[in-house]
Amino acid sequence: MEKKKLLLTKWIPEACLAPYEDRYEFTMPDVPDVTMPEEKVLELLPQYDALFAIDFTAGKNVIDACLAHGVKAIANYGVG
């Protein structure tokens, strides 16, 4: 089975992702405390199955791009 590709907008420790690496391929910034800019998210989206928005506002431009490129899920991680 081909791995699903997830685009994460912020770095997550490898230990948190390790249990899922057999089913998913993750792309995220290389360093902690850096949020991927919207322009980069829009550039990369066509290659991904899902967007995991961490410390990132998935506004109309991002949601429209997800719909246009067949992104199957948008998840938000936040408080409040």
DSSP file with accessible surface (Angstrom, degrees, kcal/mol):
  #  RESIDUE AA STRUCTURE BP1 BP2  ACC     N-H-->O    O-->H-N    N-H-->O    O-->H-N    TCO  KAPPA ALPHA  PHI   PSI    X-CA   Y-CA   Z-CA
    1    1 A M              0   0  213      0, 0.0     2,-0.2     0, 0.0     0, 0.0   0.000 360.0 360.0 360.0 134.0    0.0    0.0    0.0
    2    2 A E        -     0   0  164      1,-0.1     2,-0.1    22,-0.0    21,-0.0  -0.481 360.0-111.8 -73.7 137.6    1.3    3.4   -0.9
    3    3 A K        -     0   0   94     -2,-0.2    21,-0.2    21,-0.1     2,-0.2  -0.451  26.9-120.5 -69.1 140.7    1.9    5.8    2.0
    4    4 A K  E     -a   24   0A  90     19,-1.9    21,-3.1    -2,-0.1     2,-0.5  -0.581  26.5-128.5 -76.5 145.2   -0.3    8.8    2.3
    5    5 A K  E     -a   25   0A  48     -2,-0.2    44,-2.4    19,-0.2    45,-1.4  -0.871  23.5-168.9-104.6 124.0    1.6   12.1    2.2
    6    6 A L  E     -ab  26  50A  31     19,-3.0    21,-2.0    -2,-0.5     2,-0.6  -0.944  11.6-151.1-114.9 132.2    0.9   14.7    4.9
    7    7 A L  E     -ab  27  51A   0     43,-2.5    45,-3.2    -2,-0.4     2,-0.4  -0.900  13.9-165.9-100.9 117.9    2.1   18.3    4.9
    8    8 A L  E     - b   0  52A   0     19,-3.3    45,-0.2    -2,-0.6     4,-0.1  -0.904  14.3-152.2-105.1 133.5    2.7   19.6    8.4
    9    9 A T  S    S+     0   0    0     43,-2.0    27,-3.3    -2,-0.4     2,-0.3   0.551  79.4  36.2 -85.2  -5.8    3.1   23.4    8.7
   10   10 A K  B    S-D   35   0B  38     42,-0.3    25,-0.1    25,-0.2    -1,-0.1  -0.992  93.9 -91.9-144.8 151.8    5.3   23.1   11.8
   11   11 A W        -     0   0   86     23,-0.7    22,-0.2    20,-0.5    19,-0.1  -0.297  36.4-170.6 -63.2 139.0    8.0   20.8   13.1
   12   12 A I        -     0   0   30     17,-0.2     5,-0.1    20,-0.1    -4,-0.0  -0.995  34.9 -97.3-128.3 138.6    6.9   17.9   15.3
   13   13 A P    >>  -     0   0   56      0, 0.0     3,-1.4     0, 0.0     4,-1.0  -0.242  28.9-124.5 -56.7 140.7    9.5   15.6   17.1
   14   14 A E  H >> S+     0   0  105      1,-0.3     4,-2.3     2,-0.2     3,-0.5   0.830 108.9  65.0 -55.5 -34.8   10.3   12.4   15.2
   15   15 A A  H 34 S+     0   0   85      1,-0.2    -1,-0.3     2,-0.2     0, 0.0   0.832 100.5  51.4 -60.5 -30.8    9.3   10.4   18.3
   16   16 A C  H <4 S+     0   0   73     -3,-1.4    -1,-0.2     1,-0.2    -2,-0.2   0.797 116.0  40.1 -74.5 -29.7    5.7   11.6   17.9
   17   17 A L  H XX S+     0   0   12     -4,-1.0     3,-2.3    -3,-0.5     4,-0.6   0.708  91.9  88.0 -90.9 -22.8    5.6   10.6   14.2
   18   18 A A  G >< S+     0   0   52     -4,-2.3     3,-1.2     1,-0.3     4,-0.3   0.832  81.5  57.6 -50.8 -42.1    7.4    7.3   14.5
   19   19 A P  G 34 S+     0   0   82      0, 0.0    -1,-0.3     0, 0.0     3,-0.2   0.711 113.3  41.7 -64.4 -15.2    4.4    5.2   15.2
   20   20 A Y  G X> S+     0   0  112     -3,-2.3     4,-2.0     1,-0.1     3,-1.8   0.442  82.7  98.6-109.1  -3.3    2.8    6.3   12.0
   21   21 A E  T << S+     0   0   77     -3,-1.2    -1,-0.1    -4,-0.6    -3,-0.1   0.702  75.6  63.4 -66.4 -17.4    5.7    6.2    9.6
   22   22 A D  T 34 S+     0   0  117     -4,-0.3    -1,-0.3    -3,-0.2    -2,-0.1   0.738 117.7  27.4 -76.4 -18.6    4.7    2.9    8.2
   23   23 A R  T <4 S+     0   0  117     -3,-1.8   -19,-1.9     1,-0.2     2,-0.3   0.639 121.3  45.7-112.8 -22.0    1.5    4.4    6.8
   24   24 A Y  E  <  -a    4   0A  75     -4,-2.0     2,-0.5   -21,-0.2   -19,-0.2  -0.951  58.6-146.3-131.1 148.9    2.3    8.1    6.2
   25   25 A E  E     -a    5   0A  89    -21,-3.1   -19,-3.0    -2,-0.3     2,-0.4  -0.958  26.6-154.6-109.7 125.8    5.1   10.2    4.7
   26   26 A F  E     -a    6   0A  44     -2,-0.5     2,-0.4   -21,-0.2   -19,-0.2  -0.842  14.7-173.1-107.9 139.1    5.5   13.5    6.5
   27   27 A T  E     +a    7   0A  41    -21,-2.0   -19,-3.3    -2,-0.4    -2,-0.0  -0.999  24.9 141.4-126.3 131.7    6.9   16.8    5.3
   28   28 A M        -     0   0   25     -2,-0.4   -19,-0.1   -21,-0.2   -17,-0.1  -0.954  56.3 -64.9-156.2 168.2    7.5   19.6    7.7
   29   29 A P        -     0   0   18      0, 0.0   -17,-0.2     0, 0.0   -19,-0.1  -0.258  45.0-126.8 -57.9 152.4   10.0   22.4    8.5
   30   30 A D  S    S+     0   0  153    -19,-0.1   -20,-0.0     2,-0.1     0, 0.0   0.620  85.8  49.4 -78.2 -16.9   13.4   21.2    9.5
   31   31 A V  S >  S-     0   0   77      3,-0.1     3,-0.8     1,-0.0   -20,-0.5  -0.933  86.5-103.9-128.0 150.0   13.7   23.1   12.7
   32   32 A P  T 3  S+     0   0   64      0, 0.0     3,-0.1     0, 0.0   -20,-0.1  -0.232  99.1  27.4 -63.2 159.5   11.4   23.7   15.8
   33   33 A D  T 3  S+     0   0  142    -22,-0.2     2,-0.5     1,-0.2   -23,-0.0   0.672  91.3 115.5  62.9  21.0    9.5   27.0   16.2
   34   34 A V    <   -     0   0   64     -3,-0.8   -23,-0.7    -5,-0.1     2,-0.5  -0.988  51.1-155.9-120.0 124.3    9.3   27.7   12.5
   35   35 A T  B     -D   10   0B  44     -2,-0.5   -25,-0.2   -25,-0.1   -26,-0.1  -0.854  26.9-112.9 -97.8 133.8    6.0   27.8   10.8
   36   36 A M        -     0   0   15    -27,-3.3   -27,-0.0    -2,-0.5     5,-0.0  -0.425  37.3-115.6 -63.5 130.7    5.9   27.1    7.1
   37   37 A P    >>  -     0   0   74      0, 0.0     4,-2.2     0, 0.0     3,-0.5  -0.325  20.2-114.8 -68.6 152.8    4.8   30.3    5.2
   38   38 A E  H 3> S+     0   0   63      1,-0.2     4,-2.9     2,-0.2     5,-0.2   0.870 114.9  58.6 -55.1 -39.6    1.6   30.2    3.3
   39   39 A E  H 3> S+     0   0  139      1,-0.2     4,-1.8     2,-0.2    -1,-0.2   0.901 108.0  45.7 -59.7 -40.6    3.4   30.7    0.0
   40   40 A K  H <> S+     0   0   87     -3,-0.5     4,-2.3     2,-0.2    -1,-0.2   0.903 111.2  52.6 -69.3 -41.3    5.4   27.5    0.6
   41   41 A V  H  X S+     0   0    0     -4,-2.2     4,-2.3     1,-0.2    -2,-0.2   0.951 110.5  48.0 -58.4 -47.3    2.2   25.6    1.7
   42   42 A L  H  < S+     0   0   53     -4,-2.9    -1,-0.2     1,-0.2    -2,-0.2   0.873 111.4  51.1 -63.6 -35.5    0.5   26.6   -1.5
   43   43 A E  H  < S+     0   0  123     -4,-1.8    -1,-0.2    -5,-0.2    -2,-0.2   0.894 117.6  37.6 -67.2 -40.5    3.5   25.6   -3.6
   44   44 A L  H >< S+     0   0   21     -4,-2.3     3,-2.2     1,-0.2     4,-0.2   0.735  91.5  89.7 -85.4 -25.6    3.7   22.1   -2.0
   45   45 A L  G >< S+     0   0    0     -4,-2.3     3,-2.4     1,-0.3    -1,-0.2   0.799  74.6  66.1 -48.1 -41.5    0.0   21.3   -1.6
   46   46 A P  G 3  S+     0   0   62      0, 0.0    -1,-0.3     0, 0.0    -2,-0.1   0.755 100.1  53.8 -58.0 -18.5   -0.6   19.6   -5.0
   47   47 A Q  G <  S+     0   0  103     -3,-2.2     2,-0.3    -4,-0.1    -2,-0.2   0.463  99.7  80.4 -90.9  -2.1    1.8   16.8   -3.9
   48   48 A Y    <   -     0   0   14     -3,-2.4   -42,-0.2    -4,-0.2     3,-0.1  -0.766  58.6-154.2-118.8 155.7   -0.1   15.9   -0.7
   49   49 A D  S    S+     0   0   33    -44,-2.4    23,-2.5    -2,-0.3    24,-0.9   0.698  84.8  15.6 -90.7 -25.8   -3.1   14.0    0.5
   50   50 A A  E     -bc   6  73A  18    -45,-1.4   -43,-2.5    21,-0.2     2,-0.5  -0.994  60.6-141.0-151.3 153.8   -3.6   16.0    3.7
   51   51 A L  E     -bc   7  74A   2     22,-2.3    24,-3.0    -2,-0.3     2,-0.7  -0.973   8.6-163.0-117.5 126.8   -2.7   19.3    5.4
   52   52 A F  E     -bc   8  75A  54    -45,-3.2   -43,-2.0    -2,-0.5     2,-0.8  -0.918  14.5-154.7-109.6 101.1   -2.0   19.4    9.1
   53   53 A A  E     + c   0  76A   2     22,-3.5    24,-2.4    -2,-0.7     2,-0.5  -0.708  18.1 175.2 -85.1 108.5   -2.2   23.1   10.1
   54   54 A I  E    S- c   0  77A  16     -2,-0.8    24,-0.1     1,-0.2     3,-0.1  -0.970  75.3 -15.2-117.5 118.9   -0.1   23.7   13.2
   55   55 A D  S    S+     0   0  102     22,-0.9     2,-0.3    -2,-0.5    -1,-0.2   0.915 117.0 112.6  54.3  42.8    0.2   27.3   14.3
   56   56 A F        -     0   0   25     21,-0.2     2,-0.7    -3,-0.2    -1,-0.2  -0.990  67.2-133.5-149.4 132.8   -1.1   28.2   10.9
   57   57 A T        -     0   0  120     -2,-0.3     2,-1.5    -3,-0.1     5,-0.1  -0.822  13.7-153.2 -92.6 114.1   -4.3   29.8    9.7
   58   58 A A        +     0   0   27     -2,-0.7    -1,-0.0    -5,-0.1    -5,-0.0  -0.685  30.4 178.7 -85.8  86.5   -5.7   27.8    6.8
   59   59 A G     >  -     0   0   28     -2,-1.5     4,-2.8     4,-0.0     3,-0.3  -0.013  46.8 -74.0 -79.9-171.2   -7.6   30.7    5.2
   60   60 A K  H  > S+     0   0  146      1,-0.2     4,-3.0     2,-0.2     5,-0.3   0.875 129.2  54.4 -55.6 -43.4   -9.7   30.8    2.0
   61   61 A N  H  > S+     0   0  106      1,-0.2     4,-1.9     2,-0.2    -1,-0.2   0.911 112.8  43.0 -59.3 -43.3   -6.6   30.7   -0.3
   62   62 A V  H  > S+     0   0    0     -3,-0.3     4,-2.5     2,-0.2    -2,-0.2   0.930 115.1  48.0 -70.6 -44.6   -5.3   27.6    1.3
   63   63 A I  H  X S+     0   0   69     -4,-2.8     4,-2.5     1,-0.2     5,-0.2   0.930 112.0  50.0 -63.7 -42.9   -8.7   25.8    1.5
   64   64 A D  H  X S+     0   0   66     -4,-3.0     4,-2.5    -5,-0.3    -1,-0.2   0.909 110.8  50.0 -61.3 -39.8   -9.4   26.7   -2.1
   65   65 A A  H  X S+     0   0   16     -4,-1.9     4,-1.8    -5,-0.3     6,-0.2   0.904 108.9  52.3 -65.8 -39.9   -6.0   25.3   -3.1
   66   66 A C  H  <>S+     0   0    3     -4,-2.5     5,-2.3     1,-0.2     4,-0.4   0.940 112.0  45.6 -60.2 -46.1   -6.7   22.1   -1.2
   67   67 A L  H ><5S+     0   0  129     -4,-2.5     3,-0.9     1,-0.2    -2,-0.2   0.914 112.6  50.8 -63.4 -42.3  -10.0   21.7   -3.0
   68   68 A A  H 3<5S+     0   0   79     -4,-2.5    -1,-0.2     1,-0.2    -2,-0.2   0.803 115.2  42.2 -66.7 -29.3   -8.5   22.4   -6.4
   69   69 A H  T 3<5S-     0   0   94     -4,-1.8    -1,-0.2    -5,-0.2    -2,-0.2   0.269 114.1-107.9-106.3   9.1   -5.7   19.9   -5.9
   70   70 A G  T < 5 +     0   0   42     -3,-0.9     2,-0.2    -4,-0.4    -3,-0.2   0.717  51.5 170.6  76.4  20.8   -7.6   17.0   -4.4
   71   71 A V      < -     0   0   16     -5,-2.3    -1,-0.2    -6,-0.2   -21,-0.2  -0.512  20.9-156.4 -64.2 128.4   -6.3   17.3   -0.8
   72   72 A K        +     0   0  147    -23,-2.5     2,-0.3    -2,-0.2   -22,-0.2   0.664  63.7  21.2 -87.9 -18.8   -8.5   14.9    1.1
   73   73 A A  E     -c   50   0A  51    -24,-0.9   -22,-2.3     2,-0.0     2,-0.4  -0.996  49.5-163.8-153.0 144.6   -8.2   16.3    4.6
   74   74 A I  E     -c   51   0A  76     -2,-0.3     2,-0.4   -24,-0.2   -22,-0.2  -0.996  19.4-174.0-125.7 121.7   -7.3   19.5    6.5
   75   75 A A  E     -c   52   0A  46    -24,-3.0   -22,-3.5    -2,-0.4     2,-0.4  -0.928   9.5-153.1-117.5 143.7   -6.6   19.1   10.2
   76   76 A N  E     -c   53   0A 121     -2,-0.4     2,-0.5   -24,-0.2   -22,-0.2  -0.935   2.4-162.1-116.0 138.0   -6.0   21.9   12.7
   77   77 A Y  E     +c   54   0A 155    -24,-2.4   -22,-0.9    -2,-0.4     2,-0.3  -0.981  41.9 109.3-117.3 117.0   -3.9   21.5   15.9
   78   78 A G        -     0   0   55     -2,-0.5     2,-0.4   -24,-0.1    -2,-0.0  -0.978  58.6-101.9-169.1-179.8   -4.6   24.3   18.3
   79   79 A V              0   0  152     -2,-0.3    -2,-0.0     0, 0.0     0, 0.0  -0.938 360.0 360.0-119.5 140.9   -6.1   25.4   21.6
   80   80 A G              0   0  125     -2,-0.4    -2,-0.1     0, 0.0     0, 0.0  -0.299 360.0 360.0 109.0 360.0   -9.3   27.2   22.1
